Amino acid sequence: MSITEYAKARKKAQRNYRAQLLKGTYPYLQALDDIVSFAEISSETELGLVEIPLNAIVGTRTAGRKQAFASNFMPLLDENSEFARKWAALYNAHIEEGIRDPIKAVEFMNRFYVTEGNKRVSVLKYVDAVSIQAEVTRLVPQKTDAKENRIYYEFLDFYRSTAINYLDFSQEGCYSRLLAVLGKSSDAPWTDDEKMNLHSAYIHFQDVYEEKGGRKLPLTAGDAFLTYLEIYGYKDMIEKSHQELLEEILAIWQDFEIYPARRSVELVMAPEKKSEEKALRTRILPLSSGPLKIAFVHDRTPEESSWTYGHELGRHYLENTLAEKVTTSFYITDGDPEAGSELIRKAVEDGNTVVFTTSPKLLNASVKAALKYPSIQILNCSLNSCFGHLRTYYGRMYEAKYLTGILAGILSPEASIGYVADYPIYGSTASINAFALGVKTVNPNARVCLAWTCVKDNRFQEQFAARHISYVSGQDLLTPYRGSRQFGLYDIRGEQITNVAMPVCHWGKFYERIVTSILNGSWKKGATRSKDKSINYFWGLSSGMIDVICSKHVPAATGHLLELIKQEISSGQFHPFSCEIHSQDGTLRNEKDTVMPAGQIGSMDWLLDNIEGAFPPVSSMTGEAKRIVKLQGVGSYQEQSEPS
């Protein structure tokens, strides 16, 4: 029986040998001595007894035995040889008792080369075993600028805290991204249970992924595993059945096929004018199939969140405008993003065919729901999403902020102007910079003093008082349940705050136009529907969704100037980010007479050179802020955010 198995293994070796020759690649095992002869070795470390994945064993230490095996570790020597008899005896021993003796191996660049135990590796690879114990010596190469070398040094940092060696990535930054998905910091110790659970989840994923042909794709199983986790999350993965995991993997198969490319963002900057006439007919003609059921899923109640309050105003506007053509309902997660998936499921079960999730914190839940319910139209309110599985939407609030910046620069008697920002997320940074640019346009010597509400020790009012600041740009909207005048652009001199102007995001006008496009069928014909793109509606002043409302405290001539600039922006004749722009560190971010692309505006992770202040460190943030920047934070926030 064992000789028969040897013959089968030898046939696998011969097929592999011929295939490698046809491809023009080396048909035998790699020899580490040949490889390291071209490398500078920095250090040699004894790792002791380690469980190593068999698919990471790629060769031998020396050239002595390499031609006895094909490159897949299957045996090539004749079936009547002594080698064949020893291999067959080892196979019998494995079937009867299992191979227990560890091999000896050298690890170099997270690949393993056998010093002693080649036949044991061959037998275990033949029976599709997962791993083997080995006494391992690690050879660490000198640091270089080569991509593979940089990835390996990232692996070494990851290994120090985890002792995990089976996850192999082809791109930089993946180990940090994995820790972020798992909610672990880079220096946090791992328990044995955490290691065991991750390994079980990975093997569960790998079995299904490779069963569907994953080995034929141009990425590692680790790359695919991380891609899956970033979409579906890690929680409860081990409990998923084979069928559930298979359905989820198949739903994102194209994400694997285009890897390492990420889905590009197609920004739809304005409503489609061609559908206006058809939209008007839709408002007049009654629906024959009954009203369209639309659900809004909020992260917080309107009483505690001005953001939710604004979207609720939009929902009521939608109901009033489209009257009998739609019915709407709302669901609230009470600040628990984990409840998002359950509430979307409930909304679908309640018969809603359109779902708006109104917070970036609900992005992951929205993506998973869009994959699970492909016939339901799901849109998430966020910016710069790279998921092509659902549409997202956001307002170009920076256009309104530019106008209020001009107003602040004209009116302020002081050289410092305050700006209160909520979170350092995509979209918010563009608003900060646009305001500062507006100030600079009319008052080149003025400075914008930046403060954040998301930090635990929040003392911006004291900071502004110490700087003798008169004008402050605060929150764009407050709820009627919170009595305060600290919103929009306001004057803090005197005993009572004076509100000067307020940037407005009229969500109702966006919802009306999107729902109308669904009703009249133009939803499917609008922007390019390429499967490798993520469609992001990014509307501004020209759509009527964004506006600025000035109070009676704005001088008439100044208000007239502001109106003229607003019209120029709306018509496309002028763009706020079309001048020479430098960031705080002096870097040229935009050249003179050049319009900055919308994608760059939406992904700003720097601050203008007339801003005093910086992005707050994660350690200074509230728990709520940490959760938000982990999802939509600018720059490296998503990688460095601490588990809350």
C-alpha positions, 0 to 999 in steps of 0.5 A, spaced: 500 500 500 505 504 501 509 503 495 502 505 491 502 511 495 509 513 493 507 512 486 502 516 486 506 522 490 511 521 484 506 522 479 504 529 482 512 530 482 513 529 475 507 533 473 509 539 477 516 538 474 514 538 467 509 544 469 515 548 471 520 546 465 514 549 461 514 555 465 521 556 464 522 556 472 527 551 476 523 544 477 527 542 484 527 544 491 530 551 492 536 551 496 537 556 502 544 556 501 544 559 494 539 564 496 543 567 502 549 567 498 546 574 495 544 577 501 547 580 507 545 577 513 543 581 519 542 576 525 541 569 526 536 567 532 534 560 535 526 560 535 526 553 539 520 549 537 515 552 533 509 550 529 510 552 522 505 551 516 507 546 511 505 551 505 511 555 507 516 550 507 519 551 500 526 548 500 532 545 503 538 548 507 543 545 502 543 543 495 544 535 497 537 533 497 534 538 492 533 534 486 530 528 490 524 532 490 520 536 485 518 544 487 512 541 490 516 537 495 513 530 492 519 525 491 522 524 484 526 518 485 525 511 482 520 507 486 525 501 486 530 505 490 532 505 497 529 512 498 522 510 495 522 504 501 524 509 506 519 514 504 513 509 504 515 506 511 515 513 513 508 514 510 506 507 513 508 510 520 504 516 519 498 512 518 499 508 524 501 513 529 502 520 526 509 523 525 511 526 531 518 527 531 520 535 529 524 537 523 529 542 523 529 548 519 531 555 517 526 561 516 528 566 512 523 572 509 518 568 512 519 562 508 522 555 511 528 551 508 529 544 511 535 542 514 533 535 517 526 531 515 525 532 508 521 526 507 517 527 513 515 534 510 514 530 503 509 525 506 505 530 510 504 535 504 502 529 500 496 527 505 495 535 505 497 536 513 496 543 515 503 544 519 509 540 522 513 542 529 520 544 527 526 546 531 527 553 527 533 558 526 531 565 523 536 568 519 534 576 518 537 579 512 539 587 513 534 592 512 533 594 505 529 599 501 526 593 497 518 592 498 519 584 500 524 586 505 520 592 508 514 587 509 518 582 512 520 587 517 513 589 518 512 581 519 518 581 525 514 586 529 508 582 528 511 576 530 514 579 536 507 580 540 503 574 537 508 569 535 504 567 529 507 565 522 502 563 518 499 569 515 503 571 509 501 578 506 504 581 499 503 588 500 505 593 506 501 595 512 497 589 512 499 587 519 497 593 522 491 593 518 490 586 521 491 588 528 486 594 527 481 589 524 482 585 530 482 591 535 489 589 538 494 594 538 501 593 536 504 592 543 498 588 546 500 581 549 496 575 546 493 570 550 493 562 548 485 563 546 486 569 542 491 565 538 487 559 537 481 563 535 485 566 530 488 560 527 481 556 527 478 562 523 484 563 518 484 555 517 476 555 516 477 561 511 483 558 507 479 551 506 473 555 503 477 560 499 482 554 496 476 550 495 473 555 490 480 556 487 483 561 491 490 558 489 489 560 482 489 568 484 494 573 484 494 574 492 496 570 498 491 567 502 493 572 508 491 577 503 484 574 501 483 573 509 484 580 511 480 583 505 474 578 508 475 581 515 475 588 513 468 587 509 465 582 514 469 583 520 472 578 525 466 577 530 462 571 530 467 568 524 468 562 527 461 560 528 459 561 521 457 555 517 461 552 511 455 555 507 455 562 510 462 563 509 462 560 502 456 565 500 460 571 503 467 569 500 463 568 493 460 575 494 466 579 494 470 574 489 472 580 485 475 584 490 480 578 490 481 578 483 483 585 482 487 585 488 492 589 490 488 594 487 482 597 491 476 599 488 476 607 486 471 612 488 467 615 482 465 622 485 458 624 482 458 631 483 451 634 481 444 631 480 443 628 473 440 634 469 437 629 463 433 626 468 429 632 471 424 632 465 422 625 467 423 626 474 417 632 474 413 627 470 414 622 476 411 627 481 405 628 477 403 621 475 401 616 480 405 610 482 401 603 480 405 599 485 404 602 491 408 607 495 416 606 496 418 604 503 424 607 505 428 606 511 433 611 515 438 607 520 441 612 525 447 611 529 443 616 535 437 619 537 435 626 534 435 629 541 442 627 542 445 628 536 445 634 531 447 630 525 441 625 526 437 631 527 439 634 520 437 627 517 431 627 520 429 633 518 431 631 511 426 624 512 420 629 513 422 633 507 422 627 503 415 625 506 412 631 505 415 633 498 413 626 495 407 625 499 403 618 497 409 616 493 413 614 499 413 612 506 419 612 511 421 609 517 427 610 522 431 605 526 436 607 531 442 603 534 443 607 540 450 608 539 452 601 538 455 600 531 454 592 532 446 593 532 447 596 525 447 589 521 441 587 525 437 593 524 438 593 517 436 586 517 429 588 520 428 594 516 429 589 510 424 584 513 419 590 514 419 591 507 423 597 505 427 596 499 431 603 500 435 604 506 439 610 508 444 609 513 446 616 516 453 615 519 460 613 517 460 608 523 454 604 520 459 603 513 461 596 515 454 594 517 451 597 510 457 593 506 455 587 509 447 588 508 449 590 501 452 584 499 447 580 503 441 583 500 443 585 492 436 587 490 435 592 496 438 599 495 443 601 500 446 608 501 451 610 507 452 617 509 460 617 508 466 619 504 472 616 501 469 609 502 473 604 497 467 599 497 464 598 491 458 594 493 454 600 495 453 607 494 455 613 499 453 620 499 456 626 502 455 634 502 461 639 499 460 642 506 467 645 504 464 650 499 459 653 504 465 653 509 469 657 504 464 662 504 463 663 512 471 663 512 471 669 507 465 672 512 470 671 518 476 674 515 472 681 513 468 682 520 474 679 525 477 685 528 482 680 531 488 677 527 486 670 530 479 666 528 476 660 532 474 654 529 471 648 532 471 641 529 468 635 531 472 629 528 478 628 524 475 625 518 474 625 511 470 631 509 471 635 515 478 636 514 476 639 507 471 644 511 477 646 516 482 648 510 476 651 506 474 656 512 482 657 513 482 659 505 476 663 505 479 667 511 486 667 508 483 670 501 481 677 504 485 677 510 492 674 509 495 675 516 490 672 520 490 665 523 485 660 524 486 657 531 483 650 531 480 646 537 477 639 537 470 637 541 472 630 540 478 630 545 477 628 553 480 635 556 476 640 552 478 647 553 477 651 547 473 656 550 479 658 555 483 658 549 479 662 545 478 667 550 486 667 551 487 669 544 482 675 544 478 671 539 472 675 536 469 670 531 468 662 531 466 657 526 462 652 531 458 646 529 453 647 523 447 645 526 444 644 533 438 640 536 432 644 538 433 640 545 440 643 546 439 650 548 445 654 545 447 659 540 454 656 539 453 654 531 455 656 525 459 663 525 458 667 531 461 673 535 463 671 542 464 678 544 459 681 549 454 678 554 450 674 549 453 670 543 451 673 536 450 668 530 452 671 524 451 666 518 450 658 518 452 653 513 447 648 511 446 641 509 439 640 506 439 633 506 432 633 504 433 635 497 438 630 496 434 624 499 428 627 494 432 627 488 435 620 489 428 617 491 426 620 485 431 617 480 429 610 483 422 612 482 423 614 475 428 608 473 434 613 472 438 610 478 440 605 474 442 609 468 446 614 472 453 614 473 458 609 470 456 602 474 463 599 473 463 593 478 470 595 481 468 602 483 465 605 489 460 611 487 460 617 492 455 622 491 458 628 493 454 634 491 455 642 493 452 649 492 449 647 485 445 642 487 441 646 492 443 641 498 449 646 501 447 653 502 449 659 507 444 663 511 446 670 513 443 673 519 441 681 519 448 682 522 452 681 516 453 688 512 449 689 506 455 690 502 458 684 505 452 679 504 452 682 496 459 680 495 458 673 499 452 672 494 456 673 488 461 668 490 456 663 491 453 664 485 460 663 481 462 657 485 455 654 484 456 655 476 462 652 476 466 659 474 470 659 481 473 653 485 475 655 492 481 650 492 484 653 485 490 657 488 497 656 490 496 652 497 501 650 502 500 645 508 503 647 515 509 643 513 510 648 507 509 642 502 506 645 496 499 642 495 496 645 489 499 650 484 497 657 482 491 657 477 490 649 478 483 646 480 484 641 486 481 634 484 475 633 488 478 626 490 484 630 493 479 634 497 475 629 499 482 625 502 485 631 505 489 629 511 493 635 512 492 642 514 493 649 511 499 653 513 495 659 516 492 654 521 494 653 528 493 647 531 494 639 529 490 633 529 489 630 536 492 624 538 488 618 539 490 617 546 487 624 547 480 622 544 473 620 547 471 613 546 466 615 541 471 619 537 476 613 537 470 608 534 469 614 528 476 615 526 477 607 526 472 607 520 473 614 517 479 617 520 484 621 515 491 619 514 493 613 519 488 614 524 485 607 522 491 603 523 493 607 529 486 607 533 486 604 540 481 599 541 475 602 545 
